[in-house]
Amino acid sequence: MRHGRTTANATGLLAGRTPGVALDDLGRDQAARTAERIAAVPVAEVVSSPLERCTETARAIVARQGAAPPSSVDDALTECNYGLWQNRRLSDLATEELWPRVQSQPSAVVFPGGESMAGMQARAVAAIRRHDAAVEAMHGPGAVWVAVSHGDIIKSILADALGMHLDLFQRLEVGPASVSIVSYGASRPRVAATNSDGGDLSWLAKGVPSGDAPVGGGAGVPAPDGRA
């Protein structure tokens, strides 16, 4: 899940790792609505980026669970280190020489005074796979857990799960408080949803299938009223 909208999002600032960037009123509403959607699913664990906008969103999820799951923060899920780009307006950054490369060749981007986008993806994917393996070992392969992080982080994780080169990840959209669903199976990841901001999630209580993909597409998930 991506955090809800922030004061920086609303004003077109690239907040990066700036401390104290909180959800705005709309962002808190978004987080509450998504937490309500997730409440239909027993969650085994909630892991968050350490930045305030993510921990605030994570608390909304935990609060809506019938039995509060364990929660923690993981620095590996924090925002990209945008270096000297941090706290600048996106409209200004769009005039920088590096901007076209961020759009078309992010695998070659190193932010001035910050980290590379390839390094960002590597540490985020490693963290997600590590947490997923730990949850599966403790709760079984059908267990559902939630990671709360940032737009570029989630896009890079989805690109890995989809087998996409990082240079294609700007084709993905991850909106505030959206949910993307990945199941890591023994043979390959399966992406069940991306950028979802509405609809029933109770079907997740049965877990995302992680075996062979159904030829022809299969029957889909159960209807919200329980019909097969």
Secondary structure as the mmCIF struct_conf table of DSSP 4:
data_model
#
loop_
_struct_conf.conf_type_id
_struct_conf.id
_struct_conf.beg_label_comp_id
_struct_conf.beg_label_asym_id
_struct_conf.beg_label_seq_id
_struct_conf.end_label_comp_id
_struct_conf.end_label_asym_id
_struct_conf.end_label_seq_id
STRN STRN1 ARG A 2 ARG A 2
STRN STRN2 THR A 6 THR A 6
HELX_RH_AL_P HELX_RH_AL_P1 THR A 7 THR A 11
TURN_TY1_P TURN_TY1_P1 GLY A 12 GLY A 12
STRN STRN3 LEU A 13 LEU A 13
TURN_TY1_P TURN_TY1_P2 GLY A 16 ARG A 17
TURN_TY1_P TURN_TY1_P3 PRO A 19 GLY A 20
STRN STRN4 LEU A 23 LEU A 23
HELX_RH_AL_P HELX_RH_AL_P2 ASP A 25 ILE A 38
TURN_TY1_P TURN_TY1_P4 ALA A 39 ALA A 40
BEND BEND1 VAL A 41 VAL A 41
STRN STRN5 VAL A 43 SER A 48
BEND BEND2 PRO A 50 LEU A 51
HELX_RH_AL_P HELX_RH_AL_P3 GLU A 52 ARG A 64
BEND BEND3 GLN A 65 ALA A 67
HELX_LH_PP_P HELX_LH_PP_P1 ALA A 68 PRO A 70
STRN STRN6 SER A 71 VAL A 73
HELX_RH_3T_P HELX_RH_3T_P1 ASP A 75 LEU A 77
BEND BEND4 THR A 78 THR A 78
HELX_LH_PP_P HELX_LH_PP_P2 GLU A 79 CYS A 80
HELX_RH_3T_P HELX_RH_3T_P2 GLY A 83 TRP A 85
TURN_TY1_P TURN_TY1_P5 GLN A 86 ASN A 87
STRN STRN7 ARG A 89 ARG A 89
HELX_RH_AL_P HELX_RH_AL_P4 LEU A 90 LEU A 93
TURN_TY1_P TURN_TY1_P6 ALA A 94 THR A 95
BEND BEND5 GLU A 96 GLU A 96
TURN_TY1_P TURN_TY1_P7 GLU A 97 LEU A 98
HELX_RH_AL_P HELX_RH_AL_P5 TRP A 99 SER A 104
HELX_RH_3T_P HELX_RH_3T_P3 PRO A 106 ALA A 108
STRN STRN8 VAL A 110 VAL A 110
TURN_TY1_P TURN_TY1_P8 PRO A 112 GLY A 113
BEND BEND6 GLY A 114 GLY A 114
STRN STRN9 SER A 116 SER A 116
HELX_RH_AL_P HELX_RH_AL_P6 MET A 117 HIS A 139
TURN_TY1_P TURN_TY1_P9 PRO A 141 GLY A 142
STRN STRN10 VAL A 144 VAL A 148
STRN STRN11 SER A 149 SER A 149
HELX_RH_AL_P HELX_RH_AL_P7 GLY A 151 ALA A 161
TURN_TY1_P TURN_TY1_P10 LEU A 162 GLY A 163
HELX_RH_3T_P HELX_RH_3T_P4 LEU A 166 ARG A 171
TURN_TY1_P TURN_TY1_P11 PRO A 176 ALA A 177
STRN STRN12 VAL A 179 TYR A 184
BEND BEND7 ALA A 186 SER A 187
STRN STRN13 PRO A 189 SER A 196
BEND BEND8 GLY A 198 GLY A 199
HELX_RH_3T_P HELX_RH_3T_P5 SER A 202 LYS A 206
BEND BEND9 GLY A 211 ASP A 212
HELX_LH_PP_P HELX_LH_PP_P3 ALA A 213 PRO A 214
TURN_TY1_P TURN_TY1_P12 VAL A 215 GLY A 216
BEND BEND10 ALA A 219 ALA A 219
BEND BEND11 VAL A 221 VAL A 221
HELX_LH_PP_P HELX_LH_PP_P4 PRO A 222 ALA A 223
TURN_TY1_P TURN_TY1_P13 PRO A 224 ASP A 225
BEND BEND12 GLY A 226 GLY A 226
#
